Structure formats: structure tokens, C-alpha cells
Amino acid sequence: MKHEQQVTRRQFLRTAGKAATALAAMSAPHFIPASARGALAPSNRVNLAMIGTGNQGFQDMKAFLAEADAQIVAVCDVNRGSGGYRNVSQFCGREPAKKLVEETYAERRRAGTFRGCDAYADFRDVLARRDVDAVAIVVPDHWHSVMTILAARAGKDIYCEKPLSYTLAEGRAMVEAARAAGVVVQTGSHQRSRPLTRFGCELVRNGRIGQLKRIETRIGTWNRHGPPGEWSPMPVPDGFDYDTWIGPAPWEPYHKDRCLYTFRFMKDYSGGQTTNLGAHAFDMAQWGNNSEHTGPVEIEDDGSEWPTAGLFNVAKIVKFRARYANGVELICRTDTDSDPDRTVAQCRFIGTEGWIEMGAEGFFAEPESLKTSIIGANEIHLGTSTNHMRNFLDCVKTRTEPAAPIEIGHRSATICHLANIAMWLKRKLRWDPVAEQFIGDDAANRLLSRANRAPWAV
Ligand SMILES: NC(=O)c1ccc[n+]([C@@H]2O[C@H](COP(=O)([O-])OP(=O)(O)OC[C@H]3O[C@@H](n4cnc5c(N)ncnc54)[C@H](O)[C@@H]3O)[C@@H](O)[C@H]2O)c1
């Protein structure tokens, strides 16, 4: 019964999606003519649930709220509502998220086309709702795989934030679960929907810099510092389900710097800036290098630095080098001169006839004339998406592959994981991207997975 109901909603959305696409083609961008309103009737909207309404959860939620054919019907967070996120001005969690959704849809509510947004503490209650078509998973990395796999099994389409996985084995299991369920998955690698990034990768793929030799990536420094040396546990705040926040990770006593936003600096939940910002930088590298369905064959530490005490225990200075089968070298450095509060994730492609650099810091090229180069009709084009959420919603309706599909998200996250393992072990590792195993290194292979804390084995 549940499956039938989902198929019926999906067929409905698909038909509405085709009608909306045809109408959009006849009208100016972002303008929806009155005649299209039928396609935006409540039954034709994509019913969305936000799982994780923290720092990025609010950003993603606002982007979905701006899309007329999406409707957020549920929000979920283990935090009822508090400060303590990335910026002092942020007050996040499920109650503030519900409030924002209901304020934004006040007009729809008055018109009787929106019944309100429910707030949940347990994501399984969201997955059990038949009327939810898709979920956005915007929780710390150590939760991505469990939620994605269970959401796929529940038949939900998924927008999952980057880095796609916490370990390589999780990433592969996520890909398989999504394929088995036939659900659409968009990885939150939003630079795939940035025209300038795409243009830069198209220039590289079409040989404008000659033969590609080297890719230099640069990522930001730590932008937070936890308690140094010995630290004492703190009482868990009221309204925060800490045990569920820990979820599949090993249990440790609560400290405020462990959880909100700063989880990215502890190995149990994330991989530091290697995975946080590296997920963006290496994704661009993979795109331009046409290696997005594979990966490097060799990777080694190149002078990374790790803390020796304190709560935060991920690489503080990231430095590694890798080599692809086509001979292209990939290197990564922490940009110690960058402003810690800027999201630095740059990628420079160096070829025999020039270079191109892209990322949030800007778009640069040598020679400069590359910036005005035209990609011809018969050359390689890398898609058309200009809005990552819009692209996801369109793909939900048309059942097509989004701009950052799960396999590509997995391969980009893989580089983050390989890099952390190589920097941690401080030795050169040989990688088989087909078998997804290190060659002749059992100790390194053991770091490709982790057993989940009960009851979170999936
Ligand atoms: N695409 C981007 O540019 C971008 C930018 C920032 C963060 N991110 C990604 O978004 C994810 C979240 O990062 P953030 O900065 O928003 O972290 P955050 O700590 O600010 O927010 C995460 C939220 O998830 C909640 N949460 C944790 N476990 C939960 C569970 N089991 N069920 C429900 N809610 C749970 C937390 O309480 C918190 O409110 C990370 O994977 C991060 O890499 C992506």
C-alpha cells in the first residue's frame, strides 16, 4: 500500500514536472505565469523534509523555501532550538526551523494549500510519513550514511550534504542502497551548479590549457579551536538529545565544542578541513580531470601536521600529493594565510599551455584570454544546472540524474578519506579505484570502514 501510494505520487509529480518544464521554456527565467499554477497545486509540489536544521540546514532550507513547487512539510533535529552554531547570530534547531517554514508559507496556509510543518526529534518518524517525497540530510558527516540508506529504503529522494560519506565503505553502501531503491540523490556539491566552475572544467576538458599535468588544490585553515589539553565533560543542555547526536559514533562525554558546527574537527564525526573544504576542492579536480567515476592510484603524505593534545584531533595542516593513472598529479595544501572565516576551496588546473583556477576565491586564468573562450557546440559540455536545489527538484519530477549524482559524490569524498588515511599513516599508499582497496596494505584498508555503535548498523 505504501509503495503504491509513493509510485502514484511520483507519477503525478513526473507529469506535473513535464508540464512545468514546457511552461518554463516559454516564459522568462524565474517567472511563473498564472497559467502554470495548476502545476503548482499542492498535490504537484514536492513534499520535502529537512533532517538537520543547523548552520547549513538553514541555508539549504531557505533555498528550498524559495522554490514555488517545493513544500517543506516536516523538519527534524535532535536540538529543539539554541545558539552555539557557526555564528553568534544563528539560533537553529527544529523549533526555529518550523517557525521559519510556517512564516514563509503563511499565505499558502491562509489559502488552505498548506497544513503546517511538523517538527520531529527522530528522523525515523519523518521517513515513516507517506506524504514525504524527498528529504534533505544536513546533519554531521557521521550520520549521512545511516540516514541516506534508510531514506532510500523508504523510497525517498535525497539531497545529502557533502562530504557524502564518513568512510569509504559507507559511501559505497550509500550508492548501492540508492541504486537498489531507484531514488534520486543529489550531493550538496553546489559548485556543480555554478556556471563559472563548469566553464572552467569545460575549458580544461576541451584542451584549452594543453595537456593537463597537475592540479593544485588549496583549502582553508581551522576556523575554530577546541579546548586545548585536558578538558572536562559538561552537562547536556536541556532540549538536546545528545545520545542520538552521537548516534553511530563511539560514545564520549558531552562537551559543547564536540557538537554544533565544530564536530568537523574531531575524527569520530568528520575528517577536518580535508573532508569539509576538500570535498569541494577535490570535486572540482575530479570534474576537470574527467576522473569523476574513478580516483587516484597513489597518494602520500607531504608534511601534514596533527594536534598532539586537546579535543580537536584532525589534521591541522593538510599536505598531500596523489597521482592519477593518466599521470596527472593532484596536490593539496592548507592556505595558512587565508582568513579562517572564509570558505577557501580553490582548484588550479595546470597544463602545458596555461592554467585555470576556480573556487569561492574567484576565477583566474593564464593566459587571461581563456576567460572569454567560447565552448563550441561540438565540444564537451558539462551540464546546464545553475541552481542546485532547482536541479534536484527537477530531477525528482523527471526521474533523471542530477548535477552531482551519488556515485560522483562518493568518488569525491573518497579522495578526502584516502588523503586523511595517507596523512595519518605518513606513508605512500597505492590505491585500486576499481576494487576500492589499498594495494598490499592491510592496516590502511582497515581504516576504510568503521563499525557503527548499536543500534545503528544498517
Ligand atoms: N555545501 C556546503 O557548502 C556546506 C556548508 C556547510 C556545511 N555543509 C555540510 O552540512 C552538514 C551539516 O553541517 P553544519 O555546519 O550545518 O553543522 P551543524 O552542527 O551546524 O548542524 C547540524 C545539525 O544536525 C543536527 N543533528 C545531528 N544529529 C542529528 C540526528 N540524528 N537527527 C536530526 N538532527 C541531527 C544537529 O543538532 C545540528 O542542528 C555537514 O555534513 C557539512 O559538511 C555543507
The ligand as an SDF file (V2000), in Angstrom:
LIG
                    3D

 44 48  0  0  0  0  0  0  0  0999 V2000
   27.5020   22.5250    0.8600 N   0  0  0  0  0  0  0  0  0  0  0  0
   28.1600   23.3320    1.6610 C   0  0  0  0  0  0  0  0  0  0  0  0
   28.7820   24.2940    1.2310 O   0  0  0  0  0  0  0  0  0  0  0  0
   28.1450   23.0630    3.1510 C   0  0  0  0  0  0  0  0  0  0  0  0
   28.4480   24.1030    4.0380 C   0  0  0  0  0  0  0  0  0  0  0  0
   28.4350   23.8210    5.4070 C   0  0  0  0  0  0  0  0  0  0  0  0
   28.1360   22.5420    5.8540 C   0  0  0  0  0  0  0  0  0  0  0  0
   27.8730   21.5490    4.9600 N   0  0  0  0  0  0  0  0  0  0  0  0
   27.6020   20.1780    5.4300 C   0  0  0  0  0  0  0  0  0  0  0  0
   26.3640   20.1520    6.1180 O   0  0  0  0  0  0  0  0  0  0  0  0
   26.4090   19.1890    7.1750 C   0  0  0  0  0  0  0  0  0  0  0  0
   25.9920   19.8800    8.4800 C   0  0  0  0  0  0  0  0  0  0  0  0
   26.9410   20.8780    8.7910 O   0  0  0  0  0  0  0  0  0  0  0  0
   26.5330   22.1510    9.6610 P   0  0  0  0  0  0  0  0  0  0  0  0
   27.6170   23.1150    9.5540 O   0  0  0  0  0  0  0  0  0  0  0  0
   25.1560   22.5660    9.2910 O   0  0  0  0  0  0  0  0  0  0  0  0
   26.5140   21.5040   11.1320 O   0  0  0  0  0  0  0  0  0  0  0  0
   25.6480   21.9920   12.3850 P   0  0  0  0  0  0  0  0  0  0  0  0
   26.2090   21.3400   13.5860 O   0  0  0  0  0  0  0  0  0  0  0  0
   25.5630   23.4720   12.3660 O   0  0  0  0  0  0  0  0  0  0  0  0
   24.1960   21.4340   12.0890 O   0  0  0  0  0  0  0  0  0  0  0  0
   23.9050   20.0560   12.1000 C   0  0  0  0  0  0  0  0  0  0  0  0
   22.5370   19.8750   12.7380 C   0  0  0  0  0  0  0  0  0  0  0  0
   22.2110   18.4790   12.6780 O   0  0  0  0  0  0  0  0  0  0  0  0
   21.5940   18.1270   13.9150 C   0  0  0  0  0  0  0  0  0  0  0  0
   21.6690   16.6810   14.1060 N   0  0  0  0  0  0  0  0  0  0  0  0
   22.7350   15.9380   14.4870 C   0  0  0  0  0  0  0  0  0  0  0  0
   22.4000   14.6380   14.5470 N   0  0  0  0  0  0  0  0  0  0  0  0
   21.0870   14.5690   14.2100 C   0  0  0  0  0  0  0  0  0  0  0  0
   20.1570   13.4950   14.0890 C   0  0  0  0  0  0  0  0  0  0  0  0
   20.4850   12.2220   14.3390 N   0  0  0  0  0  0  0  0  0  0  0  0
   18.8750   13.7840   13.7290 N   0  0  0  0  0  0  0  0  0  0  0  0
   18.4950   15.0650   13.4810 C   0  0  0  0  0  0  0  0  0  0  0  0
   19.3410   16.1190   13.5910 N   0  0  0  0  0  0  0  0  0  0  0  0
   20.6160   15.8690   13.9300 C   0  0  0  0  0  0  0  0  0  0  0  0
   22.3420   18.9430   14.9520 C   0  0  0  0  0  0  0  0  0  0  0  0
   21.6320   19.0420   16.1470 O   0  0  0  0  0  0  0  0  0  0  0  0
   22.5270   20.2650   14.2210 C   0  0  0  0  0  0  0  0  0  0  0  0
   21.4500   21.1550   14.4840 O   0  0  0  0  0  0  0  0  0  0  0  0
   27.8340   18.6480    7.1900 C   0  0  0  0  0  0  0  0  0  0  0  0
   27.8950   17.4140    6.5480 O   0  0  0  0  0  0  0  0  0  0  0  0
   28.6250   19.6890    6.4470 C   0  0  0  0  0  0  0  0  0  0  0  0
   29.7620   19.1790    5.7810 O   0  0  0  0  0  0  0  0  0  0  0  0
   27.8470   21.7910    3.6270 C   0  0  0  0  0  0  0  0  0  0  0  0
  1  2  1  0
  2  3  2  0
  2  4  1  0
  4  5  1  0
  4 44  2  0
  5  6  2  0
  6  7  1  0
  7  8  2  0
  8  9  1  0
  8 44  1  0
  9 10  1  0
  9 42  1  0
 10 11  1  0
 11 12  1  0
 11 40  1  0
 12 13  1  0
 13 14  1  0
 14 15  2  0
 14 16  1  0
 14 17  1  0
 17 18  1  0
 18 19  2  0
 18 20  1  0
 18 21  1  0
 21 22  1  0
 22 23  1  0
 23 24  1  0
 23 38  1  0
 24 25  1  0
 25 26  1  0
 25 36  1  0
 26 27  1  0
 26 35  1  0
 27 28  2  0
 28 29  1  0
 29 30  1  0
 29 35  2  0
 30 31  1  0
 30 32  2  0
 32 33  1  0
 33 34  2  0
 34 35  1  0
 36 37  1  0
 36 38  1  0
 38 39  1  0
 40 41  1  0
 40 42  1  0
 42 43  1  0
M  CHG  2   8   1  16  -1
M  END
$$$$
